[in-house]
Amino acid sequence: MATAAQGRSSSASSLKRVNKKVVSSRNSFSQRVNVPVLVATLGLVIYGILVIWTASLSISNASFPRHLVGVGLGAILSILVWRTDLRGLANMSTVLLVLDIIVIFSPYIPGLSYNAKGMTGWVQIPLIGLTFQPVELAKIITTFFIAGLGAQYNGHIDTVRDYVKLCGMLAVPFLCVLAAGDLGSGLVVFAGGAVIIMMSGAKREWVLSTIAILIGLVSLLLAADSVVDALLGKDVLIKQYQMNRLLVFIDPSADTSGAGYNLMQSLIAVGSGGFFGKGIGNATQAAEGFLPEAHTDFVFALLSEEFGFVGAIILLALFVLLIFSSIRVAVKSDSLFLKLVAVGLVGMWTFQIFENIGMCIGLMPITGIPLPFISFGSSSMLMQFTMVGIIQSIWSHRSKAA
């Protein structure tokens, strides 16, 4: 009897130890990895793989193996970044600024420059021949640069002078990207940096005044553009195609066979998808060549045509999970610098999602901004994974003692 009781007691103790190990293992995993961010990322990546595979069935430029290579390299890069403590970058603002400028203008360095679609925005990596769009990396460098500056104020920007100084520092990479000829990426850089400045302790009236000034400057720029172009005989301030996109945004029916063609075809694709979509491989707007750049800029229109309203809602739900989980990571971090980095990344994600989807349904002007994790393009995919790695690194190092 005693022996049997002792056996049962020993078994119970062993079971308790096993349960404690399982619980400890789970706690250790959740301490190192933010599960909601991981789930959202996996969902978006798998969805993107499915969409690009369907696009590859009818679009020759949508190379499915190349997309998988981008995903694989991005996953490796994300893991490497996740295992790195990024807090040391807080005091490297000067180095980050110099590096940022070099990266932005690297496509103009002889021997590295690579032209794609008539644009000089890529570099070709020597020896291996792979191409990369450096401005994608510049977006992340700018985030660390502005976050490092903003963290110096400990959550309170007390004077207008300090606020203007921060805005001026953000203007440097923003104007450099514009000078390099990439308005869309410049807006992404501006959006992420602006969120960081606001979260650094800028007063509401300063922010509202800045918005009013920017609106005034943009209006003045649009008014002066035609005059300057007429005097000099060429596009100087705003390129003609950029002006056409703005005019089409104001009136989509103004030029349906010219500048407004892409938007009209996108609207047709989104609308024809209905509630459940036409099904995999049945996106006729893309398959028959009516919708240009269906696998890159207008990938949301392709997705909506194939998977309908339900597919679009699933996509938005995954984006919402990613954004709000990343905000929670920022809230939980003890480091103000890492908090600002996280909200900067959230700002960039939010702007890219809103702009890309908005332009496909006529709510935003057309730009060349990719849809995170969904659009075809290795440069963007690598940087999206890097951003997730940064968020996971912030989570695993959220405590000062980490």
Buried (B, 14 or more C-beta within 10 A) or exposed (E): EEEEEEEEEEEEEEEEEEEEEEEEEEEEEEEBEBEBBBBBBEBBBEBBBBBBBBBBBBBEEBBBEBBEBBBEBBBEBBEEBBEBEBBEBBEEBEEBBEBBBEBBBBBEEEEBBBEEEEBEBBBBEEEEEBEBBBBBBBBBBBBBBBBBBBBBBEEEBEEEEBBEEBBEBBEBBBBBBBEBBBBBBBBBBBBBBBBBBBBBBBBEEBBEEBEEEEEEEEEEEEEEBEEBBEEEEEBEBBBEEBBBBBBBBEEBEEBEEEBBBBBBBBBBBBEBBEEEBBEEEBBBBBBEEBBEBBBBBBBBBBBBBBBBBBBBEBBEEBBEBBBBBBEBBBEBBEBBBBBBBBBBBBBBBBBBBBBBBBBBBBEBBBBBBBBBBBBBBBBBBBBBBBBBBBBBBBBBBBEEEB
